[in-house]
Amino acid sequence: MWPTSLHLTAGHTLTLDVQAHDYIHPGAVTSARPDLAIPFTGSGPFLHNDPDDRPDNIHAGALTLRTGAQYASRLLLPMLPA
């Protein structure tokens, strides 16, 4: 996850979308420069497929995310005063 900032006013909704892959925006475009043929898919050029950064012996496998009242799940968000 990349740090970011977002200002939500009263009545707006924040949604958390958990995926097991980089986000692929429908209709994604590639860079205007042919030498930078990187698809800008929603994660920008920040993909998680480099074998040096993401070796299979550490990052391959299955992950189970359990949700519901019976699981102690939390999302901690900082709240800054206006």
C-alpha positions in Angstrom: 0.0 0.0 0.0 1.2 3.5 -0.8 0.7 6.4 1.6 -1.7 9.0 0.3 -4.0 11.6 1.6 -7.7 12.2 1.0 -10.2 14.7 2.3 -13.7 13.4 2.7 -16.5 15.7 3.7 -19.6 14.7 5.6 -21.8 12.4 3.6 -19.0 10.9 1.4 -18.0 7.3 1.6 -14.6 5.7 1.7 -14.4 2.2 0.2 -11.6 -0.4 0.8 -11.1 -2.8 -2.1 -8.8 -5.7 -1.3 -7.4 -7.6 -4.3 -4.8 -10.2 -4.8 -3.3 -8.4 -7.8 -2.6 -4.9 -9.1 -5.7 -2.9 -9.9 -6.6 -3.0 -13.6 -8.7 0.0 -14.6 -11.0 -0.9 -17.6 -9.8 1.0 -20.7 -6.3 1.5 -19.3 -3.9 3.4 -21.5 -0.2 2.9 -22.0 2.4 5.6 -21.9 2.5 8.1 -24.7 6.2 7.4 -25.1 6.9 4.1 -26.9 10.1 3.6 -24.9 8.0 3.6 -21.7 5.4 1.0 -22.7 4.1 0.8 -19.1 0.3 0.3 -18.8 -1.2 2.9 -16.5 -3.9 0.6 -15.1 -4.9 2.3 -11.9 -1.8 1.6 -9.9 0.1 3.8 -12.3 3.5 2.4 -13.2 3.8 0.8 -9.8 3.4 -2.9 -10.5 4.2 -5.8 -8.3 5.7 -8.3 -10.7 9.4 -7.8 -10.5 11.0 -11.2 -9.6 13.7 -9.4 -7.6 11.3 -7.5 -5.4 8.6 -10.2 -5.3 10.3 -13.6 -5.2 7.9 -16.5 -5.4 9.4 -18.3 -2.5 8.2 -15.4 -0.3 5.1 -14.0 -2.1 3.5 -16.9 -3.9 0.8 -18.9 -2.3 -2.7 -18.4 -1.0 -4.0 -15.8 1.3 -7.4 -16.0 3.1 -9.0 -12.8 4.2 -11.9 -13.5 6.7 -14.6 -11.0 7.4 -17.7 -10.8 9.4 -18.7 -10.2 13.0 -17.0 -13.4 14.2 -13.6 -12.1 13.2 -11.6 -9.4 14.9 -10.9 -7.3 11.7 -9.9 -3.7 11.9 -9.0 -0.8 9.6 -7.2 2.0 11.4 -7.4 5.4 9.7 -5.9 8.6 11.1 -8.4 11.4 11.6 -7.0 14.9 11.4 -9.0 17.8 12.7 -10.3 20.2 10.1 
